[in-house]
Amino acid sequence: MVRGQMMPIVLGSAKRVCLGSDAIEVPEARTAAPKIKAHLKQMARDALATASDRYAARLNKRYSRLTIRDTRSRWGSCSSAGALMYSWRLVMAPPAVLEYVVAHEVAHLVEMNHSRAFWDVVESIFPDYETQRRWLRTHGDTLHRVQFDN
């Protein structure tokens, strides 16, 4: 899955992984898995950094660092020092889900808790958060089932 869409993996003529509109093209099948994983991680970093910058600016806040990991228990976190961490697997979810997680974590730059005030901050920058939160609860485990081992 990429951005919420199932995409077949096909052999292509390029020397690296290319994300087309309807397929992921790979140069050869034998080494495809790690190359696809690396490509998705880079896509995730770009999307998460862009969204983090946008939501932080809306709140007139700054974060100190952005880290991408392959976490199993959390989609994201925000430390008291303002360091944001996200799971790269969010790039496989629909874009609105990734946006919700970023809005959620950036809201912690204002409220370091899950109080009503925190959820008001989330809602002020991402009004449809409940729908995306439900998607993660219902479908999030499918993002962890994808394995990239050869």
N, C-alpha and C positions, 0 to 999 in steps of 0.2 A: 504494500500500500504506500502511496505517495500522495500527500495532501488529501487523504480520505478516499482516494480512488485506487482500485485494484489495477495494477499495470503488469502486463506480461513482460517477461524478459526475453529479448530477441537478440540474435547476433547482428551486429551492425558493421559498417565499414570504417568507422572512426577508431582512433587509437586509444580512446578513453571512453568512460561511461558517458552516455548522452541521454538526457531525459527528454523524450519526445512528447507529443500531445497525447499519445495513446499507448506508448510502450517505453520501456527502459532498454536502450541499445547498449550492448557490451561488445568489446573487441573479440573476446574468446570466452567460451563457457568455462574452461578449466579454472580461470582466476577471477571469475565474475563476482562471487560472493563478497570477498574483502573489498573489491573496488566499488561495488554498489554501496556497501556499508560506509565507506569513506566519503562517497559522493553524498549520501544522505546526511551524514554528520556535517559536512560543509554547508549543505542547504539549510540544515537546522540552525547552525551557528549564525548564518546570514539572516534568516527569518527571525530568530529569537533576539538578536542584537537590534535589528531594525524596530521590532515591536517594543522592546525594552526602552529604547531611546524615545520612541513616540509616546508611550504611556508615562514615562518619567517626566518628560517635558510637559505633558498635560497637568501633572501634579506639581510642577516646578520643583522637582527633586532630582537628585543625581544618585546613581549607584556607583559603588567603588570598583566592582569587578564582575565579569560575567564568565561563568564556567559551564561547560557542556559535559555531561556524564551519561552513563548508561545505568541509571538507578532503577531499582525494582519497587521500592516502597514509596517514592515521591516523584511527582512530575516536576516539581520545582521547589525552591526554598529561597529565603532571603535572610541573611544573617543580620545581627544587630549593627554590624559594621557596614551594611548596605551591599554586601556581596550577593549577587544573584546566581543561582545554579538551576539548570534545567536538564531534563532528560532529552537527548537528541531524538528519541523515538517520537516526540511530539510532531515531527515533520511528517510522520505517516498518518496522523490524525487529520480530520478536516481542518482547514485553516482557522475557522472560528474557535475551535477547541484550543489550538496553540495560542491564539489571541487571548482567550479567557485565562489560561494559565499565566501568561505574562502579566495581564492586568492584575490578577490575584497577587502575584509575587511583588510587583511594583507597588501595589497598595500597602504592602508591609513597610515600605519606606515611610509611610505616614502613620500607620497603626501596626505595631508589632504584636498583634493578637488576632483573634477571630471574634471580636466583639461586634455589636450592632454597628458601631462607628466604622469598624473595618469594612463590613459588608456594604455600608453606605458609600465608602470610598470606591470600592470595586464597582458598584452600580453606577456611580457618577462617571466612570471612564469606560465601562463596558456593561451597558444596561441589560443585555440578554445573557448574563452570566449563568443563570440557573439552567438553561437549556444545555449549555456546553458542559456544565458540571455533571449533569445527568448523563450526557454522552460518555464522559470519561468513566463514570461509575459503571455504566452498562457495558461499554465496549473497550475500555482501556486495557484489559488483560489481553486482547487480541494483538495489541502492539508489542507486547512482550513475548508473544509466541513466535514471532518472526525471528529465525536464527540465521546467522550469516557464516556458519562454520562450513567448511568444505567437506 
